[in-house]
Amino acid sequence: MKKILVIHYSQTGQLTRVLDSILTPLKADASVSVACEELKPLKPFPFPWNSKEFFDAFPESVLEKPIAMQPLNVNPDEQFDLIILGCQVWFLSPSQPLTGFLKSKEGMQLLNGKNVITVSASRNMWLNAQESVKLMLKNAGAKLTGNIALIDRSPNLISVATIVGWLFYEKKENYLGVFPPSGISEKDIAEASRFGTTILEALNKNEFQNLQAKIVSQGGVMMVKTLVNLELRAKLIFRKWAQFISAKGGPGDPKRRVRTKIFAWYLPIGLLVLSPIAYTLSNIIMLLMPGKAKKQREYFEGVELN
Ligand SMILES: Cc1cc2nc3c(=O)[nH]c(=O)nc-3n(C[C@H](O)[C@H](O)[C@H](O)COP(=O)(O)O)c2cc1C
């Protein structure tokens, strides 16, 4: 009997649905047992979000400060053949509950020595967060053997607008009567079950070396080529903002409110102005240096940590 543990945190249920789809072939196999662990922060995060709480979550997400988590239900000494880790992305970083888990003593104990496959279902910017997750997994002694990254296929600025409707007003579809549905498409969620079949094969053969290449060939790592450079630069800028805001106090501290508000204005303006510039620059770079851009993409499609 092969034992899989699925760990995740999701506010809207989207990541849960993606994981459920991936798990379908695995659950249907009598030789596989699947256990699930839902991550629970000691102090829950709100859903839907309001602007104040949303931007107050920014500094500690970016600085990857671990929050206190409720104890796990699973025994951290229990052995598993594979851990499938749902990775929620907040502000180009692992979400606070994910960081809380990955940096906790219990989490690190559980992950130590295990094969791990990460799964994210973000808007479209997950590269930096995945780099952080790779490092945290390495620090925990885990072996990252696969990564599935699904994104919202809408154009960048459309997905920015629709995610506001979804996360702030719980209006996933038809936001303001004009926008397409937010998030991962129903088709992509349903078809994610194909990755489960690929994972099952690797698990049965205990052969994980070629797993990521197969996931990539099945379209399991989605990224927007023209946003790669913008995302990498944005994380550096985010770190500076996060330090600037948190210098005034911790989560909820009224002393940091003014700085958080300035950032709340900066972010959408930055996105509106920088996205088209980054798009144009990226296209020029890809034309002038196709080899460099390809190498960069291949790195992010992989599971190694540079
Ligand atoms: C506070 C916050 C920050 C987010 N930041 C990002 C981001 O930087 N990049 C991205 O692609 N998606 C981002 N998202 C979208 C999430 O990754 C995810 O797609 C969404 O929250 C719904 O998924 P879930 O509730 O199943 O986790 C953010 C969501 C929240 C709540």
The ligand as an SDF file (V2000), in Angstrom:
LIG
                    3D

 31 33  0  0  0  0  0  0  0  0999 V2000
   -3.5120   38.1780   -0.0060 C   0  0  0  0  0  0  0  0  0  0  0  0
   -3.4530   37.5460   -1.3710 C   0  0  0  0  0  0  0  0  0  0  0  0
   -2.3740   37.8270   -2.1950 C   0  0  0  0  0  0  0  0  0  0  0  0
   -2.2850   37.1890   -3.4510 C   0  0  0  0  0  0  0  0  0  0  0  0
   -1.1690   37.3880   -4.2170 N   0  0  0  0  0  0  0  0  0  0  0  0
   -1.0200   36.6920   -5.3790 C   0  0  0  0  0  0  0  0  0  0  0  0
    0.1840   36.8100   -6.1420 C   0  0  0  0  0  0  0  0  0  0  0  0
    1.1290   37.5100   -5.7720 O   0  0  0  0  0  0  0  0  0  0  0  0
    0.2730   36.1140   -7.3060 N   0  0  0  0  0  0  0  0  0  0  0  0
   -0.7370   35.3350   -7.7730 C   0  0  0  0  0  0  0  0  0  0  0  0
   -0.6000   34.7610   -8.8470 O   0  0  0  0  0  0  0  0  0  0  0  0
   -1.8840   35.1690   -7.0520 N   0  0  0  0  0  0  0  0  0  0  0  0
   -2.0390   35.8210   -5.8640 C   0  0  0  0  0  0  0  0  0  0  0  0
   -3.1860   35.6700   -5.1150 N   0  0  0  0  0  0  0  0  0  0  0  0
   -4.2160   34.7050   -5.5830 C   0  0  0  0  0  0  0  0  0  0  0  0
   -4.0350   33.3760   -4.8600 C   0  0  0  0  0  0  0  0  0  0  0  0
   -2.8030   32.7710   -5.1770 O   0  0  0  0  0  0  0  0  0  0  0  0
   -5.1680   32.3740   -5.1770 C   0  0  0  0  0  0  0  0  0  0  0  0
   -5.2520   32.1590   -6.5420 O   0  0  0  0  0  0  0  0  0  0  0  0
   -6.5010   32.8500   -4.6660 C   0  0  0  0  0  0  0  0  0  0  0  0
   -6.3520   33.3630   -3.3630 O   0  0  0  0  0  0  0  0  0  0  0  0
   -7.5740   31.7770   -4.6140 C   0  0  0  0  0  0  0  0  0  0  0  0
   -7.1040   30.5130   -4.2280 O   0  0  0  0  0  0  0  0  0  0  0  0
   -7.3490   29.6820   -2.8780 P   0  0  0  0  0  0  0  0  0  0  0  0
   -8.3190   30.3760   -2.0400 O   0  0  0  0  0  0  0  0  0  0  0  0
   -7.7870   28.3330   -3.2950 O   0  0  0  0  0  0  0  0  0  0  0  0
   -6.0020   29.5690   -2.2680 O   0  0  0  0  0  0  0  0  0  0  0  0
   -3.3140   36.3090   -3.8840 C   0  0  0  0  0  0  0  0  0  0  0  0
   -4.4120   36.0790   -3.0410 C   0  0  0  0  0  0  0  0  0  0  0  0
   -4.4730   36.6820   -1.8010 C   0  0  0  0  0  0  0  0  0  0  0  0
   -5.6490   36.3690   -0.9100 C   0  0  0  0  0  0  0  0  0  0  0  0
  1  2  1  0
  2  3  1  0
  2 30  2  0
  3  4  2  0
  4  5  1  0
  4 28  1  0
  5  6  2  0
  6  7  1  0
  6 13  1  0
  7  8  2  0
  7  9  1  0
  9 10  1  0
 10 11  2  0
 10 12  1  0
 12 13  2  0
 13 14  1  0
 14 15  1  0
 14 28  1  0
 15 16  1  0
 16 17  1  0
 16 18  1  0
 18 19  1  0
 18 20  1  0
 20 21  1  0
 20 22  1  0
 22 23  1  0
 23 24  1  0
 24 25  2  0
 24 26  1  0
 24 27  1  0
 28 29  2  0
 29 30  1  0
 30 31  1  0
M  END
$$$$
